[in-house]
Amino acid sequence: MYILSSIPLLFNLGTGEIVLIALVVLLLFGGRKIPELMRGIGKGVRGFKQGLNEIQDEISNPVEDKKDDKDKKEDKTAEKK
């Protein structure tokens, strides 16, 4: 039970702790690598959001899209014959 009660305290960071973490990150990666790191994180978040939007679109219109795709495939095979 002690472990569960200490988890919320883990995310209770003050200004001093945040500044210390920022300084450690600056020392580890250097001033030149931090913008590249942030760009990579931004691209990852953007890709994740795009994936979520695509999944929501598929969930909202699954039957119509599949039906249209089948009709198009049948039309193409009929044209080839």
C-alpha positions as CSV (number, residue, x, y, z in Angstrom):
1,M,0.0,0.0,0.0
2,Y,2.9,2.4,0.6
3,I,4.0,2.2,-3.0
4,L,0.6,3.2,-4.3
5,S,0.5,6.3,-2.1
6,S,3.9,7.4,-3.2
7,I,3.2,7.4,-6.9
8,P,1.3,10.8,-7.0
9,L,4.3,12.3,-5.2
10,L,6.5,11.3,-8.1
11,F,4.8,13.8,-10.4
12,N,4.7,16.7,-7.8
13,L,7.7,18.6,-9.2
14,G,8.5,22.1,-8.2
15,T,10.3,24.8,-10.1
16,G,13.7,23.9,-8.7
17,E,13.4,20.3,-9.8
18,I,12.3,21.3,-13.3
19,V,15.3,23.6,-13.6
20,L,17.6,20.9,-12.4
21,I,16.2,18.4,-14.9
22,A,16.6,21.0,-17.7
23,L,20.2,21.6,-16.8
24,V,21.0,17.9,-16.8
25,V,19.4,17.5,-20.2
26,L,21.4,20.4,-21.5
27,L,24.6,18.9,-20.2
28,L,23.8,15.5,-21.6
29,F,22.7,16.5,-25.1
30,G,24.3,19.9,-25.6
31,G,22.7,23.0,-27.1
32,R,22.9,21.8,-30.7
33,K,21.1,18.4,-30.2
34,I,18.1,19.7,-28.2
35,P,16.3,21.3,-31.1
36,E,16.8,18.1,-33.1
37,L,15.4,16.1,-30.2
38,M,12.4,18.4,-29.9
39,R,11.8,18.2,-33.7
40,G,11.8,14.4,-33.4
41,I,9.4,14.4,-30.5
42,G,7.1,16.8,-32.4
43,K,7.1,14.5,-35.5
44,G,6.3,11.5,-33.3
45,V,3.4,13.3,-31.6
46,R,2.1,14.5,-35.0
47,G,2.3,11.0,-36.4
48,F,0.5,9.6,-33.4
49,K,-2.4,12.1,-33.7
50,Q,-2.6,11.4,-37.4
51,G,-2.9,7.7,-36.7
52,L,-5.6,8.3,-34.1
53,N,-7.6,10.4,-36.7
54,E,-7.3,7.7,-39.3
55,I,-8.5,5.1,-36.9
56,Q,-11.5,7.3,-35.9
57,D,-12.3,7.8,-39.6
58,E,-12.2,4.0,-40.2
59,I,-14.4,3.4,-37.2
60,S,-17.0,6.0,-38.2
61,N,-17.2,4.8,-41.9
62,P,-16.1,1.2,-42.1
63,V,-18.9,-0.4,-44.1
64,E,-19.3,2.3,-46.7
65,D,-15.6,2.3,-47.6
66,K,-15.3,-1.4,-47.9
67,K,-18.4,-1.7,-50.0
68,D,-17.1,1.0,-52.4
69,D,-13.7,-0.7,-52.6
70,K,-15.3,-4.0,-53.5
71,D,-17.4,-2.3,-56.2
72,K,-14.4,-0.6,-57.7
73,K,-12.4,-3.8,-57.7
74,E,-15.2,-5.7,-59.5
75,D,-15.5,-2.9,-62.1
76,K,-11.8,-3.1,-62.8
77,T,-11.8,-6.9,-63.2
78,A,-14.8,-6.7,-65.5
79,E,-13.1,-4.0,-67.6
80,K,-10.0,-6.2,-68.0
81,K,-12.0,-9.2,-69.2
